[in-house]
Amino acid sequence: MTDRFPALRSPIRLGPVSLRNRIVLLPHGLFFAAWDRLIPTDRHLDYYRARAAGGVAMVCVESTVVSRDGQQSAPLVLSSDPRCVEGYARIADAVHTEGAVVSGQLTHYGNQASQTVTGAPLLGPSTLGDPALREPARPMDADDRERITADFVAGARNLVAAGFDVVDLKVAHDGLLRQYLSPLCNDRQDEYGGSIANRMRYPLEVAAAVRAAVGPGVALSVRLVLDERLPGGYDLADGVAFAAGFGASGLVDFVMADLGIWASMPMVVAPMSVPEGYATPSVAAAAQACGVPVVGFGRIHTPEAAERLVAEGTVGAVGMARELIAEPDFARKVLGGRPETVRPCTACNQLCVGNGMKGLPVSCTVNPAVGYGEARTAPARAPMRVVVVGGGPAGMEASRLLAGVGHQVTLFEGGVRLGGQLLVAAETGGRTGWQPYLDWLDRELAAAGVDVRTGTLADVGSVGACDPDLVVLACGSDAPPSTVPGAVTLEDYLRAGGHGGRVVFADMGAAGPALWSAALHAAMRGAAAVSVVTPLPAAVADVDAATYVDLYGELVRRDVTMMTDHQALALADGTLQAVNVYSGVVTSLHADTVVVAAQRRTAGHALEAALRARAGGPRVVRIGDAVVPRDAAAAVRDAYDLVDARPRPEGRTSELRDPLHFVRS
């Protein structure tokens, strides 16, 4: 068999450590620690062990905070506290047992810390606040620098004591060391501000202290923002100079690339509208200048793109985060000759970035096992005949998972294609990232032997002919009739391919990515004018931060009018009336087409009633939108709950668990 990925398979040496291949799990927040004990948990251990077992060469754990006054709003391990060593040692042992190298990242959040959490004033290079948070900071003096440097050293020593192979200094999108480099945060007039050399002075002082503490047997790296991608911030020219400065210092063994800061979040965790490899030109420029290996990044989500970057010498290794959240076995599957089986990351950002920005433990829309034991299924002891009704994400995932544990599964879908609402979403502006996931589900259903019957409506007769032991109703939800006479539903508008003229999108209780993306789609398709009427106080405020910045910017650039604090009332003679929800003042908008997005209604009630009425009939359960209309993450999670064989972590409950216990037993 031809080796399609020889460059990714090849080992590389980074200072004193050797990597078995060129795939690296980048550091990313998990927030599995508890506020009362900022130490590694079993959830950390399970998570990192799974990625090491999945074949990555280096596991980089999430940021650790070196000082209590450097904590942000989500719980991160306090690495300067010796109590963290035991938990980190367990992680290091597990990662080493699976054949990977382990790296620990050190940071102090500086002016991006949370005063609510720390109870202390923010610290920064100067009084300038972070562009997103805009809270002023107390400028650091010599005593502050000495204390925080000592905390960095203590954190590094604890990581080394735990058996870590690499210590990484975060000079990245959030953290004090990058703030010293940034004109947005540093307007000092002394030796720590102004020139490139002066702005690098404190980060290099910390690097020198850490290098002296860990010795030559441990690799030292920096995660470096190459371009802040924000007016007033430093650009790629400065970023390349910083990379060259770190490389020339003799202190660091390699650089891990980064782009953007919180205020330019789409460059940090690019949503699905941003193309693969968007950061490659910046990474290539830094790699040419810094004189040490560079670990690339930038929504590199396909093995072909990763192979090309390494083979062409653009990077020494490829860094991934969300791709490895979604698919822990990415490296093992790719290097084992089965790249088509890799579960793709959609870049929806819903439960990774979205949860993180809320200070919640990170999970994954397409992989709900993240943070909940990682591998949760067990073979069925009593295989059954199962009929799944509905081929949206809930039905597809349920069919795949149930067949995977040994049940005989038949899937009914009334449409000619599987995918449900995600099929429509994948064809809408900026949401094409759903299609690779649907394609993967199609392949997985075929591999699992699921009997897929598209274009077939499920009724009592067709379902009964399968003689099922269990019927899973994943039949989703329907759009209600419009409460605005003459308007069309969002789903019908998108299925029809949109319309020209003046289009008004009316939020009648359901905004979110579907509505905002549809408005963008209409503007991109040449509508004469596009407006959105919503009772929300801010447009696009109901999506994650990275998607918000990118999507809102595109809506503004395409002259989409966003009428917030308003409710659509009535459409007559090409005029839509909308009322301000606070003042009661009515405004009129010219509209050729009004598109209504309202809360959907669960479907399948007649079929469920008919099945339950049959004596000796099958067990019937509902999942996904058939329970209550929600989102793709909830649909997939419901499907996983059907075959969940693990105890549920604290704080997680599900009404589905007890009724579905028979599926597993």
ABEGO torsion letter per residue (X at the ends): XBBABAAAABBBBBEABBBABABBBBBBBAGABBAABBBBBAAAAAAAAAAAAAGBABBBBBBBBABAAABBABBBBBAABAAAAAAAAAAAAAAAAAGBBBBBBBBBAEAABBAAAAGBBBBBABABBBAAAGBBBBBBBAAAAAAAAAAAAAAAAAAAAAGBABBBBBABABEAAAAAABAAABABABAABGBAAAAAAAAAAAAAAAAAAAEAABBBBBBBBABAGBBGBBBAAAAAAAAAAAAAAGABABBBBBBEBAAAAAAABBBAABBBGAAAAAAAAAAAAAGBBBBBBGGBABAAAAAAAAAAGABABBBBAAAAAABAAAAAAAAAGBAAABBBBAGAGAAAAAAAAAGBBBBBAABAABGAGGBABBBBABBBBBBBBEABAAAAAAAAAAAAAGBBBBBBBABABBGEAAAAAAABBGAAAAAAAAAAAAAAAAAAGBBBBBGBBBBAAAAAAAGBABBBBAAEBBBBBBABBGBBBAAAAAAAGEBBEBBBBBBAGBBEAAAAAAAAAAAAAGBABBBBBBABABBGAABBAAAAAAAAAAAAAAGBBBBBGBBBABBBGGBBBBBBAAAGBBBBBBBABBBBBBBBBBBGAAAAAAAAABBGBBBBBBBEAAABBBBAAAAAAAAAAAABABBBBBGBBBAAAAAAAAAAX
